[in-house]
Amino acid sequence: MKNKNISFFIFLSLAAGFFTSCQNTQEKENELVRIEMDNVISSEFIGNGVEWSAYPHADSPDAEWGLLMTEDKWQQVFDRLDYMKPQIVRVLDQANWRYLKGMDDDGNPIVEFDNPEMEALFKLLDYCQENNVKVILGEWGQPYKVHDTNLNMQDAFTGTNDPRWISIIADHVEFLIKEKGYTTIDYYNLVNEPNGYWSTVDGNWEEWKEGILMLDSAFVARGLKEEIQIIGPDATPYNNEASAYTGEEWAREAVLQLSDVLGAYDVHDYPTKDFVRSGEFGAHYGSLVSFADSVARKPFILGEIGFEKYVEENIERYEADEFASPDSQMSIYDFDYGVDMTDVLVQSMNSGFDAVIAWGLDDAMHTNGDTGDKTQLKKWGMWNILGKELTGDSTEEDIRPWFYTWSIMTRYFPGEMIIVKNSGLNMQGVRMVAGRTEEEQITFAVVNNSVSDATFQLDTEIYQDQVFRKFIYSEDLRPVDSNNFPVPHEENLTFKDKTSTINIPSKSVVLYTTYKY
């Protein structure tokens, strides 16, 4: 904060009557918790966001579902994003969904940038341009391989290092940046999760690395390096026996071998709920981010986050849903998914990630195998904007509970924030993240992901001139407006006592912010 050289401490004070008298309460009456405003975790914070693809099955009259993404449908999505204010989105696409129209008789790609499918991508990118949302653009992998196998063109390209594929990617990016004038496409991701057996690379490090170097050279040749950087490795923790490296080693080797090429690092994870609720997730990734920073500091992004899908309860639920594929997380319908996603986000921000991207925005974006089978939706979203059209159930279009917490954590931790440390909060399942701007805006959030209510003390000198708004997400209390968007539970709050006793219910989130919007 401007002209402040001392640590800044804030005391939380939950309103009287916020919740009923608790049983099984964790108490830390003598433990002082502080937010250390000069103890910086990330000064390169980008902000949080979502994976958002341009509806490949519903983007044109020739799409599998036809042109279902009407102007009204797009506007519904835009209105919800206007509230969320994503700071970054990952646009996961595929060449043959947009600009690759096949191969000619000589085996050369047929490329076209003027078509309805590209218009859908433009609509998405226009929103990001108008709202200053950073974009990670990228493709699943080698066209027609693994994805879209129903087209029977799996061998059209020879691999990630096929110069024909690299060339059309560079042509596509050049068109978007130089012809269309997009300045918001900051990063390009070549292959999704290349270390996985499900990837078109199948863990072949050398093939992937060669493709990255080739794409970098193609960007240089087209004069694009000032506008867009390559991000990688986009790896998961999965250990593929076909790979020379474990999942975590992919991330470390990308830092060691490609830091002069990559403009940012990224990884994905779908941890178990127990791993997150225990707090181990944050500790694990804190060491990885610290390693990367020690070698060559670049923005480090958690490019996909969700929760493990292959657990018994989830399997039973997606098998019972006639529209859900095995690539679905059915907890999206549950209240406590909003708590779990906040918990993993809080731990990610405290571990040093500069951006965290949730998978994903909308059930209507993807199907398993990309065939367009309506019974094989990838259900991970905050809604299904085509719920009535695809399932016959218009309630699928409604906003789901976890939108509440993800949106306030995105909206009130904007890219201008500096993420800072907190100390003293040593309670099972209770975690805090805080940020401030140079202009003295402050946001802090506390998640209680335990089964017990919690009581603790926050103690420091009062900062008298700050006025806060408080948001609450609990099973019984999460205020919304007529659009089902979160609204503050309390406004015009000031902290007048030097010591406050904090009571926070089990399975809840509270967020305090000085932002007025």
C-alpha positions as CSV (number, residue, x, y, z in Angstrom):
1,M,0.0,0.0,0.0
2,K,1.2,3.5,-0.7
3,N,3.4,5.0,2.0
4,K,3.0,2.1,4.3
5,N,6.0,0.3,5.6
6,I,4.5,-1.6,8.5
7,S,2.6,-4.9,8.4
8,F,-1.1,-4.3,8.2
9,F,-3.4,-6.3,10.4
10,I,-7.2,-6.7,10.0
11,F,-9.7,-8.1,12.4
12,L,-12.7,-10.0,11.2
13,S,-16.0,-9.4,13.1
14,L,-18.9,-11.6,12.0
15,A,-22.2,-10.1,12.7
16,A,-24.2,-11.1,15.8
17,G,-26.7,-13.7,14.9
18,F,-24.9,-14.7,11.8
19,F,-25.3,-18.3,12.8
20,T,-26.8,-20.4,15.6
21,S,-24.9,-21.5,18.7
22,C,-22.4,-24.1,17.7
23,Q,-21.5,-27.5,18.9
24,N,-18.2,-29.3,18.2
25,T,-16.5,-25.9,17.8
26,Q,-12.7,-25.6,17.2
27,E,-11.4,-22.8,19.4
28,K,-8.2,-20.9,19.2
29,E,-8.9,-18.1,21.6
30,N,-5.3,-17.3,22.2
31,E,-4.1,-17.6,18.6
32,L,-3.7,-14.3,16.9
33,V,-4.3,-14.3,13.1
34,R,-2.9,-11.5,11.0
35,I,-2.8,-10.5,7.4
36,E,0.7,-9.2,6.6
37,M,0.2,-6.6,3.9
38,D,3.9,-6.2,3.2
39,N,4.7,-9.9,3.1
40,V,4.1,-10.6,-0.6
41,I,3.2,-14.0,-2.1
42,S,2.6,-12.8,-5.6
43,S,3.2,-9.5,-7.2
44,E,2.5,-10.9,-10.6
45,F,-1.1,-12.0,-9.9
46,I,-3.2,-12.2,-13.0
47,G,-6.5,-13.2,-11.4
48,N,-8.8,-16.2,-11.6
49,G,-11.1,-17.4,-14.3
50,V,-12.7,-20.3,-16.1
51,E,-12.3,-22.6,-19.1
52,W,-14.7,-21.3,-21.8
53,S,-14.9,-22.8,-25.3
54,A,-16.9,-21.5,-28.2
55,Y,-19.6,-24.2,-28.2
56,P,-18.3,-26.4,-31.1
57,H,-21.4,-28.6,-31.3
58,A,-23.8,-25.6,-31.5
59,D,-21.9,-22.8,-33.3
60,S,-23.2,-23.1,-36.9
61,P,-26.0,-24.5,-39.0
62,D,-23.7,-27.5,-39.9
63,A,-22.7,-28.3,-36.3
64,E,-23.9,-31.5,-34.7
65,W,-26.7,-29.7,-32.8
66,G,-27.2,-26.9,-35.3
67,L,-27.0,-23.2,-34.5
68,L,-28.3,-23.4,-31.0
69,M,-26.1,-20.7,-29.6
70,T,-28.3,-17.8,-30.6
71,E,-27.7,-14.2,-29.7
72,D,-30.0,-14.6,-26.7
73,K,-28.0,-17.6,-25.5
74,W,-24.7,-15.8,-25.9
75,Q,-26.1,-12.8,-24.1
76,Q,-27.2,-15.0,-21.1
77,V,-23.6,-16.2,-20.8
78,F,-22.2,-12.7,-21.2
79,D,-24.5,-11.3,-18.5
80,R,-23.3,-14.0,-16.0
81,L,-19.7,-13.4,-16.9
82,D,-20.2,-9.6,-16.4
83,Y,-20.9,-10.4,-12.8
84,M,-18.1,-12.9,-12.4
85,K,-15.5,-10.6,-14.0
86,P,-13.1,-13.4,-15.0
87,Q,-9.6,-12.1,-15.2
88,I,-8.4,-14.9,-17.5
89,V,-10.1,-17.6,-19.6
90,R,-8.7,-20.7,-21.3
91,V,-10.2,-21.2,-24.7
92,L,-9.7,-24.8,-25.5
93,D,-10.3,-25.3,-29.2
94,Q,-9.4,-27.6,-32.1
95,A,-8.2,-26.7,-35.6
96,N,-10.8,-28.8,-37.3
97,W,-13.6,-27.2,-35.3
98,R,-12.8,-23.7,-36.7
99,Y,-10.4,-23.2,-39.5
100,L,-9.1,-26.6,-40.8
101,K,-11.5,-27.8,-43.4
102,G,-9.7,-31.0,-44.4
103,M,-6.7,-32.1,-46.4
104,D,-6.1,-31.7,-50.2
105,D,-5.0,-34.5,-52.5
106,D,-1.4,-33.7,-51.7
107,G,-1.9,-34.0,-48.0
108,N,-1.8,-30.3,-47.3
109,P,-4.2,-28.6,-44.9
110,I,-7.2,-26.6,-46.3
111,V,-7.5,-23.5,-44.1
112,E,-10.4,-21.1,-44.0
113,F,-10.9,-18.2,-41.6
114,D,-14.2,-16.9,-43.0
115,N,-16.9,-19.2,-41.7
116,P,-19.7,-19.5,-39.0
117,E,-17.4,-21.5,-36.7
118,M,-14.8,-18.8,-36.7
119,E,-17.6,-16.2,-36.1
120,A,-18.4,-18.1,-32.8
121,L,-14.8,-17.8,-31.7
122,F,-14.8,-14.1,-32.7
123,K,-17.9,-13.6,-30.5
124,L,-16.1,-15.1,-27.5
125,L,-12.8,-13.2,-28.2
126,D,-14.8,-10.0,-28.7
127,Y,-16.2,-10.3,-25.2
128,C,-12.7,-10.8,-23.8
129,Q,-11.3,-7.9,-25.8
130,E,-14.1,-5.5,-24.6
131,N,-13.7,-6.6,-21.0
132,N,-9.9,-6.8,-20.8
133,V,-9.9,-10.6,-20.1
134,K,-6.6,-12.3,-20.7
135,V,-6.9,-15.4,-23.0
136,I,-5.0,-18.6,-23.1
137,L,-5.8,-20.0,-26.6
138,G,-4.9,-23.5,-27.5
139,E,-5.9,-26.8,-29.1
140,W,-6.6,-30.2,-27.6
141,G,-3.8,-31.7,-29.7
142,Q,-3.1,-33.1,-33.2
143,P,-6.2,-32.7,-35.3
144,Y,-8.4,-35.8,-35.7
145,K,-6.3,-37.8,-33.3
146,V,-7.8,-39.0,-30.0
147,H,-10.5,-36.3,-30.4
148,D,-13.0,-36.4,-33.3
149,T,-11.9,-39.9,-34.2
150,N,-15.3,-40.5,-35.8
151,L,-14.0,-38.5,-38.8
152,N,-11.5,-41.3,-39.6
153,M,-8.6,-39.0,-40.3
154,Q,-6.4,-39.9,-37.3
155,D,-3.2,-40.1,-39.5
156,A,-3.7,-36.8,-41.3
157,F,-0.8,-35.3,-39.4
158,T,2.4,-37.1,-38.1
159,G,2.5,-35.6,-34.6
160,T,2.9,-32.5,-32.5
161,N,6.1,-31.8,-34.5
162,D,4.4,-32.0,-37.9
163,P,5.4,-28.7,-39.6
164,R,2.1,-28.5,-41.4
165,W,0.2,-28.3,-38.2
166,I,2.6,-25.9,-36.6
167,S,2.3,-23.7,-39.7
168,I,-1.5,-23.5,-39.7
169,I,-1.5,-22.7,-36.0
170,A,0.8,-19.8,-36.6
171,D,-1.3,-18.7,-39.5
172,H,-4.4,-18.8,-37.3
173,V,-2.8,-16.8,-34.5
174,E,-1.4,-14.3,-37.0
175,F,-4.9,-13.8,-38.5
176,L,-6.5,-13.3,-35.0
177,I,-3.8,-10.8,-33.9
178,K,-2.9,-8.9,-37.0
179,E,-6.1,-9.1,-39.1
180,K,-8.7,-9.1,-36.4
181,G,-6.7,-6.9,-34.0
182,Y,-7.1,-9.0,-30.8
183,T,-4.7,-7.8,-28.1
184,T,-6.1,-9.9,-25.3
185,I,-4.6,-13.3,-26.5
186,D,-1.6,-13.5,-24.2
187,Y,-0.7,-17.1,-24.3
188,Y,-0.9,-20.1,-26.7
189,N,-1.1,-23.7,-25.4
190,L,0.0,-26.3,-28.0
191,V,-1.3,-29.6,-26.5
192,N,-3.7,-30.3,-23.7
193,E,-2.1,-32.4,-20.9
194,P,0.7,-33.9,-23.2
195,N,2.0,-36.2,-20.5
196,G,-1.3,-38.2,-20.4
197,Y,-2.0,-41.4,-22.3
198,W,-5.3,-39.6,-23.4
199,S,-3.2,-36.9,-25.1
200,T,-2.2,-37.0,-28.8
201,V,1.4,-36.9,-27.5
202,D,1.0,-39.8,-25.1
203,G,3.8,-38.7,-22.9
204,N,6.4,-38.3,-25.6
205,W,8.5,-35.4,-24.1
206,E,10.9,-35.1,-27.1
207,E,8.0,-34.8,-29.6
208,W,6.2,-32.2,-27.5
209,K,9.4,-30.2,-26.9
210,E,10.2,-30.2,-30.6
211,G,6.7,-28.9,-31.4
212,I,7.1,-26.2,-28.8
213,L,10.4,-25.0,-30.3
214,M,8.9,-25.2,-33.8
215,L,5.9,-23.1,-32.8
216,D,8.2,-20.5,-31.1
217,S,10.2,-20.2,-34.3
218,A,7.0,-19.8,-36.3
219,F,5.8,-17.0,-34.0
220,V,9.2,-15.3,-34.4
221,A,9.1,-15.6,-38.2
222,R,5.7,-13.9,-38.2
223,G,6.6,-11.2,-35.8
224,L,4.2,-12.4,-33.1
225,K,6.5,-12.8,-30.1
226,E,5.7,-9.4,-28.7
227,E,2.0,-10.1,-28.7
228,I,1.7,-13.7,-27.7
229,Q,3.8,-16.2,-25.6
230,I,3.8,-20.0,-25.4
231,I,2.6,-21.5,-22.2
232,G,3.4,-25.0,-20.9
233,P,3.8,-27.8,-20.1
234,D,0.0,-28.1,-19.3
235,A,0.9,-31.3,-17.6
236,T,-1.1,-33.3,-14.9
237,P,0.3,-35.2,-11.9
238,Y,-0.5,-38.5,-13.8
239,N,2.6,-40.7,-14.3
240,N,2.5,-42.2,-17.8
241,E,4.7,-45.3,-18.1
242,A,5.3,-44.4,-21.7
243,S,6.9,-41.1,-20.7
244,A,10.5,-40.4,-19.7
245,Y,9.2,-38.2,-16.9
246,T,6.6,-38.4,-14.2
247,G,3.8,-35.9,-14.2
248,E,5.5,-33.5,-11.8
249,E,8.8,-33.9,-13.6
250,W,7.1,-32.6,-16.8
251,A,6.6,-29.3,-15.0
252,R,10.1,-29.2,-13.6
253,E,11.7,-30.1,-16.9
254,A,9.7,-27.5,-18.7
255,V,11.2,-24.9,-16.3
256,L,14.7,-26.3,-16.7
257,Q,14.7,-27.0,-20.4
258,L,12.3,-24.4,-21.9
259,S,12.3,-21.3,-19.7
260,D,13.9,-19.3,-22.5
261,V,10.9,-20.2,-24.8
262,L,7.9,-20.4,-22.5
263,G,6.3,-17.1,-21.5
264,A,4.5,-18.8,-18.6
265,Y,4.2,-22.1,-16.9
266,D,1.0,-24.1,-16.3
267,V,-0.2,-27.4,-14.8
268,H,-3.5,-29.0,-14.2
269,D,-4.9,-31.1,-11.3
270,Y,-8.0,-32.9,-10.3
271,P,-7.2,-33.8,-6.7
272,T,-9.4,-35.8,-4.3
273,K,-11.5,-33.9,-1.9
274,D,-9.6,-35.4,1.0
275,F,-6.3,-34.1,-0.4
276,V,-7.7,-30.6,-0.5
277,R,-9.6,-30.7,2.7
278,S,-6.5,-31.8,4.6
279,G,-4.5,-28.8,3.3
280,E,-1.9,-30.9,1.6
281,F,-2.7,-29.6,-1.8
282,G,-1.4,-26.1,-1.1
283,A,1.8,-27.4,0.5
284,H,2.5,-29.7,-2.4
285,Y,2.2,-26.9,-5.1
286,G,3.9,-24.3,-3.0
287,S,7.1,-26.3,-3.4
288,L,6.6,-26.6,-7.2
289,V,6.0,-22.9,-7.7
290,S,9.0,-22.0,-5.4
291,F,11.2,-24.3,-7.6
292,A,10.1,-22.6,-10.8
293,D,10.6,-19.1,-9.3
294,S,14.1,-20.1,-8.2
295,V,15.1,-21.1,-11.7
296,A,13.4,-18.6,-14.0
297,R,10.5,-16.6,-12.6
298,K,7.5,-16.5,-14.9
299,P,3.8,-16.3,-14.3
300,F,2.7,-19.8,-13.1
301,I,-0.9,-20.7,-13.8
302,L,-3.1,-23.5,-12.6
303,G,-4.7,-24.0,-16.0
304,E,-7.4,-26.5,-14.9
305,I,-8.7,-27.3,-11.5
306,G,-11.6,-29.5,-10.6
307,F,-12.0,-32.7,-8.5
308,E,-11.3,-36.3,-9.0
309,K,-14.2,-37.9,-11.0
310,Y,-13.4,-41.6,-10.7
311,V,-14.7,-42.1,-7.1
312,E,-17.5,-44.4,-6.3
313,E,-20.1,-41.8,-5.4
314,N,-19.4,-39.8,-8.5
315,I,-19.4,-42.8,-10.8
316,E,-22.8,-43.9,-9.4
317,R,-24.2,-40.4,-10.1
318,Y,-23.0,-40.0,-13.7
319,E,-24.1,-43.5,-14.5
320,A,-27.6,-42.6,-13.3
321,D,-27.7,-39.4,-15.3
322,E,-28.9,-40.1,-18.9
323,F,-27.0,-37.1,-20.2
324,A,-23.7,-37.3,-18.3
325,S,-20.6,-38.9,-19.7
326,P,-17.9,-40.5,-17.4
327,D,-16.0,-37.3,-17.9
328,S,-18.3,-35.4,-15.5
329,Q,-18.2,-34.1,-11.9
330,M,-21.7,-34.5,-10.5
331,S,-20.8,-32.5,-7.3
332,I,-21.5,-29.4,-9.4
333,Y,-25.1,-29.7,-8.2
334,D,-24.1,-29.7,-4.6
335,F,-23.7,-26.9,-2.1
336,D,-20.4,-28.1,-0.7
337,Y,-18.7,-28.1,-4.1
338,G,-18.7,-24.3,-3.7
339,V,-16.8,-24.7,-0.5
340,D,-14.4,-27.3,-1.9
341,M,-13.6,-25.2,-5.0
342,T,-13.0,-22.1,-2.8
343,D,-10.7,-24.2,-0.6
344,V,-8.6,-25.4,-3.5
345,L,-8.5,-21.8,-4.9
346,V,-7.4,-20.3,-1.5
347,Q,-4.6,-22.9,-1.2
348,S,-3.6,-22.3,-4.8
349,M,-3.3,-18.6,-4.4
350,N,-1.4,-19.0,-1.1
351,S,1.0,-21.4,-2.8
352,G,2.0,-18.8,-5.3
353,F,0.0,-19.5,-8.5
354,D,-0.6,-16.3,-10.4
355,A,-3.9,-17.4,-11.9
356,V,-6.3,-20.3,-11.3
357,I,-8.7,-21.5,-14.0
358,A,-11.8,-23.6,-13.1
359,W,-12.9,-26.4,-15.4
360,G,-15.3,-25.5,-16.7
361,L,-17.9,-22.8,-17.4
362,D,-20.8,-24.6,-19.2
363,D,-21.9,-28.2,-19.8
364,A,-22.9,-27.2,-23.3
365,M,-19.3,-26.8,-24.4
366,H,-18.0,-30.3,-24.7
367,T,-19.0,-33.9,-25.2
368,N,-16.9,-37.0,-24.5
369,G,-14.8,-37.7,-27.6
370,D,-16.2,-34.6,-29.3
371,T,-18.8,-36.5,-31.2
372,G,-21.7,-34.3,-30.2
373,D,-23.6,-37.2,-28.5
374,K,-26.1,-35.4,-26.2
375,T,-26.0,-38.3,-23.8
376,Q,-22.3,-37.8,-23.4
377,L,-22.1,-34.3,-22.0
378,K,-19.0,-33.3,-20.0
379,K,-20.9,-32.1,-17.0
380,W,-18.5,-29.8,-15.1
381,G,-20.2,-26.4,-15.6
382,M,-21.8,-23.6,-13.6
383,W,-24.8,-24.3,-15.8
384,N,-25.9,-25.8,-19.1
385,I,-27.0,-22.8,-21.2
386,L,-28.6,-25.2,-23.7
387,G,-30.3,-27.3,-21.0
388,K,-33.8,-27.2,-22.5
389,E,-32.5,-27.9,-26.0
390,L,-30.2,-30.8,-25.0
391,T,-31.9,-32.4,-22.1
392,G,-35.5,-31.1,-22.2
393,D,-35.0,-29.7,-18.7
394,S,-34.8,-25.9,-18.6
395,T,-33.7,-25.9,-14.9
396,E,-30.3,-27.2,-16.2
397,E,-29.8,-23.6,-17.4
398,D,-30.0,-22.3,-13.9
399,I,-26.9,-21.1,-12.1
400,R,-25.4,-23.8,-9.8
401,P,-24.2,-23.2,-6.3
402,W,-20.5,-23.1,-6.9
403,F,-20.9,-20.1,-9.2
404,Y,-21.5,-18.1,-6.0
405,T,-18.1,-18.6,-4.5
406,W,-16.0,-18.8,-7.6
407,S,-17.5,-15.6,-8.9
408,I,-16.9,-13.6,-5.8
409,M,-13.3,-15.0,-5.6
410,T,-12.8,-13.9,-9.2
411,R,-14.6,-10.6,-9.0
412,Y,-13.0,-9.3,-5.8
413,F,-9.5,-10.6,-6.4
414,P,-8.8,-8.7,-9.7
415,G,-5.5,-8.6,-11.5
416,E,-4.4,-5.4,-9.8
417,M,-4.2,-7.3,-6.6
418,I,-1.0,-8.2,-4.8
419,I,-1.5,-11.5,-2.9
420,V,-0.1,-11.4,0.6
421,K,0.6,-13.8,3.4
422,N,-1.4,-14.4,6.6
423,S,-0.2,-16.2,9.7
424,G,-1.6,-17.7,12.9
425,L,-4.6,-19.5,11.4
426,N,-3.7,-23.0,12.5
427,M,-7.0,-24.7,12.5
428,Q,-8.1,-27.8,10.8
429,G,-9.8,-27.1,7.5
430,V,-9.9,-23.3,8.0
431,R,-7.9,-21.2,5.6
432,M,-7.6,-17.6,4.5
433,V,-6.3,-15.7,1.5
434,A,-5.8,-11.9,1.2
435,G,-4.8,-9.3,-1.3
436,R,-4.4,-5.6,-1.6
437,T,-3.7,-3.0,-4.3
438,E,-1.4,0.0,-4.4
439,E,-4.6,2.1,-4.2
440,E,-5.4,0.5,-0.8
441,Q,-8.3,-1.7,-1.9
442,I,-8.4,-4.9,0.2
443,T,-10.1,-8.3,-0.1
444,F,-9.8,-11.3,2.1
445,A,-11.7,-14.5,2.3
446,V,-11.9,-17.3,4.8
447,V,-13.1,-20.8,4.1
448,N,-14.0,-23.3,6.7
449,N,-14.0,-26.8,5.1
450,S,-14.2,-28.7,8.3
451,V,-17.2,-30.4,9.9
452,S,-17.0,-28.1,13.0
453,D,-17.7,-24.5,13.5
454,A,-14.6,-22.5,14.3
455,T,-13.7,-19.7,16.6
456,F,-10.4,-17.7,16.5
457,Q,-9.0,-14.3,17.2
458,L,-7.7,-11.6,14.8
459,D,-5.8,-8.9,16.6
460,T,-4.0,-5.8,15.4
461,E,-4.2,-2.1,15.1
462,I,-7.4,-0.9,13.6
463,Y,-7.4,0.6,10.1
464,Q,-10.1,3.1,10.7
465,D,-10.7,4.5,7.2
466,Q,-11.6,1.3,5.4
467,V,-15.2,0.3,4.8
468,F,-16.0,-3.3,3.9
469,R,-18.7,-5.3,2.3
470,K,-19.2,-8.9,3.5
471,F,-20.3,-11.9,1.5
472,I,-21.5,-15.1,3.0
473,Y,-21.8,-18.6,1.5
474,S,-23.3,-21.2,3.8
475,E,-25.8,-23.9,3.4
476,D,-28.5,-21.8,5.0
477,L,-27.4,-18.3,4.0
478,R,-26.1,-17.1,0.7
479,P,-27.9,-13.9,-0.4
480,V,-28.6,-13.3,-4.1
481,D,-30.4,-10.8,-6.3
482,S,-33.1,-11.4,-8.9
483,N,-30.5,-12.8,-11.3
484,N,-29.3,-15.3,-8.7
485,F,-26.0,-13.3,-8.4
486,P,-24.4,-12.9,-5.0
487,V,-25.0,-9.8,-3.0
488,P,-23.4,-8.6,0.2
489,H,-24.8,-9.9,3.5
490,E,-23.6,-6.7,5.1
491,E,-22.4,-3.4,3.9
492,N,-20.6,-0.3,5.3
493,L,-18.7,-2.4,7.8
494,T,-15.8,-1.0,9.8
495,F,-13.5,-2.7,12.3
496,K,-13.4,-0.7,15.5
497,D,-12.1,-3.2,18.1
498,K,-8.5,-4.1,18.4
499,T,-9.4,-7.7,19.0
500,S,-12.3,-9.6,17.5
501,T,-13.6,-13.1,18.2
502,I,-14.3,-14.8,14.9
503,N,-17.0,-17.4,14.6
504,I,-17.2,-19.2,11.2
505,P,-19.7,-22.0,10.6
506,S,-18.5,-25.4,9.2
507,K,-18.7,-25.7,5.4
508,S,-18.8,-22.0,4.7
509,V,-17.0,-19.1,3.0
510,V,-16.9,-15.5,4.0
511,L,-15.4,-12.7,1.9
512,Y,-14.7,-9.1,2.9
513,T,-13.8,-6.5,0.4
514,T,-13.5,-2.7,0.1
515,Y,-14.5,-2.8,-3.6
516,K,-17.9,-1.1,-4.1
517,Y,-19.1,-2.8,-7.2
